[in-house]
């Protein structure tokens, strides 16, 4: 698959990961919600959902969960029918609270629908819709530090960095920069210091912070040297390989956090409206059913 296509695939999965530092609900993970394995969810060869958006409604008495799963679009496509479908469903339901992907949007203000979508896609749309009803829009992403803490229970720092740095740093490098050693070194240094250490709260030795340490662990996991031309895809759908296993674990940790957020919100609100990457919906359907059936 061409690198441009894989970049789109990576963005589909991980939009909102880097910089999602806040959430409004407890980080309790004592309850494990049932989910479907990423190896078993139904997608086409390009990783697309059955429809875009793919909407599932879970209802029990006055309580209702509406989950709009999306394939993320180019923000310039502001008139795409996906946005209209989400908007129509929102006003049909008239929710009490919303859950968005991509971090805390509580302070974002848009002058109109076009600006919201052109700047932030469906994240901007759900914020301006929530504002129209004067309801809250809650961040559904867990903190990076909690995600990394969860991963480090199962993997070494080198293994975690091999995956996370590939997904959240290396895939964003444009082809014209592949051979720019100074640019790559600076980008990786900023990623480690500003994101992994500062935001992610991971303690690393001087050696563990180096680009050489990342490349050595990348080669160990994949049995081949690091190369931008053959950069490993970070999708979770291959049953083979430690690299993909770490990716699945990362997403499973995030899915459990999202389900906990929804469960907690239903303790105080009847109608919860979620707009999130569609793969999270496909894996979380059993957990969502369990949540809506719960006696409160």
Secondary structure, DSSP 8 states (H G I E B T S, - for coil): --HHHHHHHHHHHHTT-TT----SS-----S------TTT----TT---SSSSEEEEEEETTEEEEEEEE----TT-TT-HHHHHHHHHHHHH--SEEEESSS--TT---SSHHHHHHHHHHHHHHHHHHHHTT--EEE-S--HHHHHHHHTTTS-HHHHHHHHHHHHTGGG--GGGTT-HHHHHHHHHHIIIIIIIIIT-----TGGGSHHHHHHHHHHHHTS---GGG-----S--SS-HHHHHHHHHHHHHHHHHHHHHHHHTTT-SEEEEEEEHHHHHHHHHHHHHHHHS--
